[in-house]
């Protein structure tokens, strides 16, 4: 996967994944890989700075659990931010689809 696309969507992925349940870092990375059918692997050097940044913005809460694992969960503020990010993501996604349809119809007109 293109790292720039991942970089722009990592916050959404993390906030969404951590909305219903608390998870620790390794489990987060493993779940993302599983949900992406092994096509996406997020390394520690990407994951932990993102978690820390989201925690500093108060979008995530954390606590230390068993086996000295740090668990993360989306806060109410994080859920509001997630909704805003998803709304923006949907606008961009719809635009891309419309442009794709438009350009494909123009190509068909020339054939």
Beta strands, then each sheet from edge to edge (+ up, - down):
strand 1: 23-24
strand 2: 60-64
strand 3: 70-74
sheet 1: 1+ 3- 2+
end
